[in-house]
Amino acid sequence: MVNAGTSFKGDAGLTQALRQARAAEAAHADAVFALRDAKAIRLQLLKDDLMPIVAALPQSEHLFDLALIPGDPPRLWIDLISYVVMEPEHRSYRLYEDRQSGREILFESEDRALMVERIRRHMAHRLVARQHQISSVTSADVPAGFSVGSVILAWLAGFALGALALLAAAILLGKLEI
């Protein structure tokens, strides 16, 4: 058993070890934040390279967002399903696309110019697919409206049905004798 008045020499050593552990943790946190900032800066440069491409075509502004979202890892969203992250290391650009079957890597490169070119081609394919969707919807065999004859026939049928319903109601209430 230890006396209450006895002091351990290890108390000062533990305090010193705690200070060192906190300093190491702070240095690690600073390194993580610096790395995250470096990734965000690289993605911002990529976004700056892509902005003239989107601005060149007016129809692409509604389809492509180019939104840089901070987080771990930061992401540069191209559209609703495609984005770029700096993975697996802080120098590699990786283009992902979310699909029903899962996330798919479309392209990966450390060269920003190659990534810009690949994203430009991806945008072109997305625009062609969008135009195809729009043209298939507008070219469907949907009647443009109703003919005058069908409107008149529907009105007469409604009028006759209403008159018969009033006649039947009057007979049932006993107001009219046949």
Backbone bond lengths (Angstrom), bond angles and torsions (degrees), N, CA, C in turn:
res aa  C-N    CA-C-N  psi(-1)  N-CA   C-N-CA  omega(-1)  CA-C   N-CA-C  phi
1 M - - - 1.435 - - 1.519 108.50 -
2 V 1.333 116.58 144.35 1.454 122.35 -176.81 1.515 108.96 -102.44
3 N 1.306 115.40 138.34 1.463 119.52 177.15 1.517 109.75 -72.00
4 A 1.338 115.72 147.69 1.462 120.52 -178.49 1.510 111.53 -67.61
5 G 1.301 119.02 -27.11 1.450 121.68 -177.80 1.517 112.59 -83.11
6 T 1.342 119.00 -6.92 1.442 121.66 -177.71 1.522 109.65 -82.53
7 S 1.321 117.12 134.76 1.454 122.33 179.19 1.512 109.01 -110.22
8 F 1.327 116.79 137.42 1.461 121.59 178.08 1.505 109.50 -87.64
9 K 1.305 116.48 141.18 1.453 120.50 176.47 1.526 110.11 -72.78
10 G 1.312 118.04 -15.27 1.460 121.97 -179.20 1.513 112.93 -74.86
11 D 1.342 119.00 -16.30 1.467 121.43 179.62 1.518 110.92 -60.32
12 A 1.288 117.79 -44.95 1.460 121.31 179.30 1.525 109.68 -67.54
13 G 1.324 117.39 -36.07 1.463 121.00 178.10 1.520 112.01 -65.92
14 L 1.339 116.55 -36.91 1.469 120.36 178.47 1.528 110.47 -68.53
15 T 1.312 116.87 -40.41 1.461 120.34 178.07 1.524 110.17 -61.80
16 Q 1.314 116.01 -43.26 1.464 120.50 178.21 1.532 110.82 -64.52
17 A 1.323 118.02 -40.64 1.463 122.07 179.09 1.528 110.63 -65.35
18 L 1.337 117.36 -38.75 1.467 120.88 176.56 1.524 110.87 -63.13
19 R 1.323 117.54 -41.66 1.462 121.00 177.93 1.521 110.64 -62.04
20 Q 1.302 116.47 -42.92 1.460 120.59 179.90 1.527 111.04 -66.08
21 A 1.336 116.63 -40.72 1.466 120.65 179.07 1.527 110.76 -64.47
22 R 1.339 116.58 -41.23 1.470 120.05 178.54 1.522 111.15 -66.11
23 A 1.333 116.82 -39.61 1.471 120.17 178.11 1.522 110.72 -64.92
24 A 1.329 116.89 -40.69 1.461 120.53 178.13 1.529 110.59 -65.71
25 E 1.323 117.26 -40.31 1.467 121.31 178.26 1.529 110.31 -64.19
26 A 1.321 117.44 -41.11 1.466 121.13 178.07 1.524 110.99 -64.60
27 A 1.335 117.14 -41.00 1.465 120.45 178.00 1.521 110.64 -64.32
28 H 1.340 116.62 -39.42 1.464 120.83 177.88 1.526 110.56 -64.95
29 A 1.331 117.13 -43.59 1.463 120.92 178.87 1.528 110.50 -63.03
30 D 1.334 116.88 -40.75 1.467 119.81 177.06 1.520 111.26 -61.68
31 A 1.330 116.64 -40.63 1.465 120.28 179.38 1.530 110.86 -65.87
32 V 1.330 116.96 -40.53 1.465 120.93 178.67 1.523 110.16 -64.01
33 F 1.337 117.44 -44.96 1.467 120.50 178.93 1.516 111.12 -64.58
34 A 1.331 117.28 -39.61 1.465 120.59 178.31 1.523 110.68 -63.71
35 L 1.331 116.70 -40.79 1.465 120.66 178.19 1.522 110.87 -65.27
36 R 1.333 117.05 -42.86 1.461 121.04 178.44 1.523 110.19 -63.09
37 D 1.340 116.35 -41.05 1.462 119.85 177.50 1.521 111.03 -64.51
38 A 1.324 117.73 -38.89 1.471 121.05 178.75 1.527 110.25 -63.83
39 K 1.318 116.97 -40.53 1.463 120.46 178.10 1.532 110.38 -64.22
40 A 1.333 116.40 -43.79 1.462 120.44 -179.75 1.533 110.75 -64.41
41 I 1.311 117.06 -37.64 1.471 120.39 178.86 1.523 110.63 -66.19
42 R 1.327 117.13 -42.03 1.465 120.33 177.93 1.533 110.92 -64.06
43 L 1.319 116.68 -40.52 1.464 119.71 178.03 1.530 110.95 -68.03
44 Q 1.333 117.71 -33.96 1.466 120.54 176.55 1.529 110.69 -65.21
45 L 1.330 116.91 -39.39 1.467 120.11 176.31 1.527 110.90 -63.21
46 L 1.338 116.56 -40.74 1.468 120.53 176.78 1.525 110.24 -62.81
47 K 1.324 116.63 -42.53 1.465 120.90 178.57 1.529 110.21 -61.25
48 D 1.331 117.15 -43.36 1.459 120.87 179.08 1.532 111.26 -61.56
49 D 1.331 117.19 -34.53 1.465 120.56 177.02 1.528 111.96 -70.95
50 L 1.333 117.34 -30.25 1.467 121.45 -176.63 1.530 113.45 -86.06
51 M 1.322 118.10 -22.55 1.466 121.09 -176.76 1.531 113.02 -57.37
52 P 1.342 120.91 -43.99 1.477 119.24 178.28 1.530 112.61 -63.56
53 I 1.313 117.68 -30.81 1.464 120.69 179.09 1.523 109.73 -65.95
54 V 1.328 116.86 -44.37 1.468 121.04 179.80 1.524 110.29 -69.07
55 A 1.329 116.64 -39.67 1.472 119.98 -178.63 1.526 112.23 -68.75
56 A 1.327 118.01 -22.25 1.467 120.97 -177.55 1.524 112.29 -69.24
57 L 1.318 118.53 -28.97 1.465 121.75 179.98 1.523 109.76 -116.83
58 P 1.312 118.12 115.66 1.469 120.35 -177.78 1.528 113.22 -61.29
59 Q 1.332 118.50 -34.65 1.469 119.92 -178.46 1.527 111.77 -71.55
60 S 1.317 118.01 -16.66 1.461 119.87 -179.07 1.518 112.59 -82.62
61 E 1.333 118.60 -18.03 1.456 120.49 -178.16 1.524 112.40 -65.08
62 H 1.324 118.04 -28.37 1.460 121.09 179.81 1.523 112.26 -83.30
63 L 1.308 117.08 -18.05 1.461 121.16 -176.94 1.528 112.28 -97.59
64 F 1.332 117.17 -32.90 1.461 121.19 -175.37 1.522 110.22 -111.88
65 D 1.340 115.24 128.71 1.456 120.93 -175.97 1.520 113.45 -94.43
66 L 1.322 117.48 -41.31 1.454 123.37 -173.48 1.528 110.60 51.21
67 A 1.320 115.53 62.62 1.455 122.40 -178.30 1.522 109.66 -107.95
68 L 1.319 116.82 122.42 1.461 122.52 177.12 1.520 107.75 -90.99
69 I 1.326 115.30 115.43 1.460 121.81 -176.60 1.525 108.56 -109.17
70 P 1.339 117.36 119.36 1.463 119.12 178.39 1.529 109.84 -70.99
71 G 1.280 116.10 157.02 1.450 121.81 179.49 1.503 108.89 159.42
72 D 1.288 115.81 -165.42 1.462 119.68 178.37 1.514 108.52 -124.75
73 P 1.284 121.07 95.83 1.464 128.50 2.60 1.523 111.25 -86.95
74 P 1.338 116.89 158.22 1.469 118.56 173.29 1.533 110.07 -66.94
75 R 1.340 115.80 147.97 1.467 120.65 -177.29 1.521 110.30 -128.37
76 L 1.316 115.16 142.25 1.456 121.87 171.91 1.527 106.41 -106.71
77 W 1.329 115.93 106.16 1.464 120.82 -179.76 1.516 109.00 -81.02
78 I 1.329 115.28 128.08 1.457 122.12 178.21 1.527 109.33 -87.09
79 D 1.313 116.55 -49.32 1.457 123.60 174.87 1.520 106.55 -144.80
80 L 1.313 117.55 -160.60 1.463 119.85 -175.35 1.526 113.92 -70.19
81 I 1.329 117.97 -19.67 1.459 119.49 -176.02 1.523 113.95 -123.11
82 S 1.330 118.64 -5.95 1.464 121.56 -175.69 1.522 110.29 -120.15
83 Y 1.329 115.53 138.34 1.459 119.48 178.24 1.524 110.17 -152.93
84 V 1.342 114.56 164.00 1.453 122.15 179.87 1.521 108.23 -119.48
85 V 1.323 116.17 135.75 1.457 122.88 173.10 1.518 108.62 -128.72
86 M 1.309 115.82 163.12 1.452 121.77 177.06 1.530 107.19 -96.03
87 E 1.314 116.72 90.91 1.458 122.31 -178.74 1.505 109.30 -142.82
88 P 1.267 122.30 157.63 1.458 128.59 -4.94 1.525 112.98 -77.86
89 E 1.330 116.80 -9.95 1.458 119.75 174.65 1.516 108.47 -124.81
90 H 1.313 117.36 173.53 1.457 120.64 -172.96 1.525 113.77 -74.96
91 R 1.324 119.47 -1.12 1.465 121.89 178.08 1.527 113.14 -107.14
92 S 1.309 117.54 -8.37 1.471 121.34 -175.53 1.525 110.64 -100.50
93 Y 1.327 115.06 126.53 1.459 121.38 173.61 1.528 107.47 -87.57
94 R 1.335 116.64 134.33 1.458 120.61 178.09 1.524 108.81 -131.36
95 L 1.342 115.38 122.24 1.465 122.18 -179.95 1.525 108.75 -94.98
96 Y 1.332 115.61 121.00 1.465 122.50 179.31 1.526 109.53 -110.55
97 E 1.336 114.42 155.80 1.465 121.09 170.06 1.518 107.09 -136.53
98 D 1.334 116.05 127.30 1.456 121.02 176.08 1.522 108.76 -82.91
99 R 1.311 115.30 128.66 1.472 121.20 178.82 1.515 108.74 -127.92
100 Q 1.313 116.32 172.56 1.463 119.79 178.68 1.522 111.46 -63.28
101 S 1.310 116.78 -32.26 1.463 120.77 -179.06 1.527 112.35 -82.91
102 G 1.333 117.81 -7.14 1.457 121.53 179.41 1.514 111.14 133.02
103 R 1.297 115.03 -174.53 1.465 121.96 -179.51 1.518 109.55 -83.44
104 E 1.330 115.85 135.08 1.460 120.62 -178.75 1.525 109.81 -125.61
105 I 1.336 115.89 136.01 1.461 121.27 175.70 1.522 107.56 -83.06
106 L 1.337 116.38 120.07 1.456 120.60 -179.68 1.528 112.03 -90.19
107 F 1.331 116.30 -35.71 1.460 119.64 -177.02 1.521 108.80 -162.90
108 E 1.341 114.90 150.07 1.461 120.78 177.84 1.522 108.89 -144.48
109 S 1.333 115.89 134.51 1.453 120.30 -179.45 1.522 109.76 -161.63
110 E 1.327 115.34 151.99 1.463 120.18 172.69 1.527 110.57 -89.56
111 D 1.324 117.50 -13.71 1.460 122.41 -178.45 1.529 109.54 -89.82
112 R 1.335 116.08 118.71 1.465 120.42 -178.09 1.520 111.36 -65.49
113 A 1.324 118.60 -36.64 1.471 121.44 179.86 1.532 111.05 -63.32
114 L 1.328 116.77 -40.75 1.472 119.79 176.44 1.528 111.00 -64.71
115 M 1.334 116.56 -38.70 1.462 119.78 179.28 1.524 110.21 -67.08
116 V 1.327 118.04 -39.82 1.465 120.56 177.54 1.526 110.15 -61.15
117 E 1.314 117.37 -43.66 1.465 121.30 179.14 1.527 111.47 -62.87
118 R 1.325 116.26 -43.10 1.467 120.35 -179.85 1.531 110.83 -65.94
119 I 1.323 117.58 -40.32 1.468 120.85 178.49 1.528 109.85 -67.60
120 R 1.330 117.42 -37.46 1.465 120.81 177.22 1.525 110.67 -60.27
121 R 1.338 116.86 -43.94 1.473 120.11 177.49 1.525 111.02 -66.49
122 H 1.323 117.02 -38.12 1.466 121.28 177.72 1.533 109.93 -62.12
123 M 1.326 116.39 -42.86 1.466 120.51 178.16 1.527 111.02 -62.66
124 A 1.314 116.77 -41.11 1.467 120.33 178.88 1.523 110.94 -61.55
125 H 1.326 117.32 -43.43 1.467 120.46 178.38 1.527 111.05 -65.04
126 R 1.329 117.61 -38.03 1.461 120.52 178.69 1.541 110.30 -66.74
127 L 1.337 117.35 -37.78 1.467 120.16 177.85 1.525 111.34 -66.00
128 V 1.320 117.56 -41.84 1.471 121.11 178.14 1.528 109.82 -63.13
129 A 1.334 117.53 -43.78 1.467 120.78 178.77 1.523 110.51 -62.89
130 R 1.318 117.74 -39.87 1.462 121.64 178.87 1.525 110.82 -64.94
131 Q 1.340 117.42 -44.01 1.459 120.61 178.40 1.524 111.09 -63.68
132 H 1.324 116.60 -36.23 1.463 120.44 177.63 1.526 110.36 -65.56
133 Q 1.332 117.54 -41.05 1.460 120.84 177.79 1.519 110.93 -62.57
134 I 1.323 116.60 -44.21 1.466 120.82 -179.01 1.519 110.94 -64.84
135 S 1.336 117.34 -43.33 1.464 119.68 -178.55 1.520 111.45 -69.63
136 S 1.320 118.83 -31.90 1.462 119.94 179.23 1.520 111.00 -72.21
137 V 1.308 118.28 -30.66 1.462 120.89 177.86 1.522 110.32 -73.93
138 T 1.329 118.24 -42.41 1.463 120.38 -177.57 1.519 112.74 -75.57
139 S 1.332 118.05 -24.10 1.459 119.56 -178.27 1.529 112.58 -93.74
140 A 1.307 118.11 6.90 1.464 120.66 178.79 1.523 109.57 -67.71
141 D 1.331 115.42 153.52 1.462 120.96 -178.64 1.522 109.73 -80.67
142 V 1.306 116.37 73.41 1.457 122.35 177.40 1.518 107.24 -107.47
143 P 1.330 117.63 129.38 1.458 118.55 179.78 1.525 110.37 -61.32
144 A 1.331 115.35 140.50 1.459 120.64 -177.13 1.522 111.76 -73.14
145 G 1.313 119.38 -26.87 1.458 122.53 -178.46 1.513 109.64 178.02
146 F 1.317 115.84 -161.71 1.456 121.08 -179.58 1.521 109.27 -107.44
147 S 1.339 116.16 147.74 1.459 119.98 177.16 1.534 108.87 -78.34
148 V 1.307 116.30 161.12 1.467 121.88 -179.63 1.527 110.04 -62.60
149 G 1.318 116.71 -40.06 1.473 120.65 -179.73 1.521 111.91 -62.55
150 S 1.331 117.69 -41.45 1.463 119.41 -178.87 1.529 111.11 -70.06
151 V 1.328 118.40 -31.31 1.462 121.05 177.11 1.530 109.94 -68.95
152 I 1.319 117.17 -44.21 1.475 120.67 178.93 1.518 110.51 -63.87
153 L 1.323 117.61 -43.61 1.460 121.51 178.73 1.533 110.99 -61.75
154 A 1.323 117.84 -41.84 1.464 121.14 178.49 1.524 110.41 -65.16
155 W 1.342 118.18 -39.37 1.461 121.26 179.42 1.532 110.34 -65.30
156 L 1.345 117.65 -44.95 1.468 120.89 179.43 1.526 111.50 -63.98
157 A 1.324 116.39 -39.93 1.472 119.35 178.96 1.524 110.07 -64.68
158 G 1.302 117.90 -40.67 1.463 120.93 177.71 1.509 112.08 -65.52
159 F 1.332 117.10 -41.40 1.462 121.24 178.34 1.527 110.69 -62.59
160 A 1.338 117.50 -46.45 1.465 121.44 -178.94 1.523 110.67 -64.32
161 L 1.319 117.46 -41.74 1.465 120.73 179.28 1.519 110.56 -64.66
162 G 1.317 118.08 -39.39 1.465 121.80 177.61 1.520 111.48 -64.98
163 A 1.335 117.69 -41.77 1.477 121.46 179.16 1.520 110.53 -64.55
164 L 1.331 116.83 -41.94 1.469 119.74 177.79 1.527 111.33 -64.72
165 A 1.319 117.44 -37.60 1.459 120.58 179.29 1.522 110.62 -66.12
166 L 1.335 118.29 -39.94 1.463 120.97 176.97 1.523 111.29 -65.88
167 L 1.322 117.91 -40.19 1.466 122.32 177.91 1.518 110.64 -63.16
168 A 1.320 117.28 -43.58 1.466 121.06 179.32 1.523 110.86 -65.80
169 A 1.316 117.92 -38.84 1.462 121.45 178.47 1.526 110.75 -64.94
170 A 1.341 117.24 -40.49 1.466 121.02 179.63 1.521 110.93 -65.88
171 I 1.327 118.50 -40.19 1.466 122.17 178.97 1.509 109.84 -65.47
172 L 1.317 117.78 -44.04 1.474 121.64 -178.59 1.509 111.56 -66.31
173 L 1.276 119.68 -32.23 1.453 122.43 -179.74 1.528 111.48 -83.41
174 G 1.307 116.85 -7.61 1.456 121.51 176.52 1.500 113.90 80.66
175 K 1.269 119.21 13.45 1.448 122.31 -179.31 1.521 111.94 -81.56
176 L 1.303 115.78 -19.61 1.452 119.16 -175.68 1.525 107.86 -128.43
177 E 1.296 115.20 132.24 1.465 119.29 178.02 1.516 109.12 -107.81
178 I 1.293 114.17 143.86 1.452 118.46 -178.63 1.491 111.60 -92.89
